[in-house]
Amino acid sequence: MKEGTGPAIGGDQLLATLAALASPHRLRIIAALATGGRNYVSRLAREIGISRPLLHLHLQKLEDAGLVSSRLELSADGKALNYFEVAPFDLELTPGAVAEASKTLTSKSET
């Protein structure tokens, strides 16, 4: 989120983004995909050192926040592989940006 350089992020999206990034596993997933490029679930789980079911939970949270995207592809031997990659994002967090985002919060995002 760049203040004054592009469309402001909405309050609900800011909350979803911050919540998705508030996990060491999810930060490691973003880092692995950012440095190693797109990857499929089994290989990514091995690289990060977590189980596939746990990785799926974290990837779903990241995908829901728009931080990663997925695409199902068939390998040469006919196996379906779900590839994930980092979605482009640029998040600059400033007090002014938070103030602007807070104006658009909906009641559903209150906890």
Secondary structure as GFF3:
##gff-version 3
##sequence-region A 1 111
A	DSSP	alpha_helix	11	21	.	.	.	ID=ss1
A	DSSP	alpha_helix	24	36	.	.	.	ID=ss2
A	DSSP	beta_strand	39	40	.	.	.	ID=ss3
A	DSSP	alpha_helix	41	48	.	.	.	ID=ss4
A	DSSP	alpha_helix	52	64	.	.	.	ID=ss5
A	DSSP	beta_strand	68	74	.	.	.	ID=ss6
A	DSSP	beta_strand	80	86	.	.	.	ID=ss7
A	DSSP	alpha_helix	95	102	.	.	.	ID=ss8
A	DSSP	three_ten_helix	107	109	.	.	.	ID=ss9
###
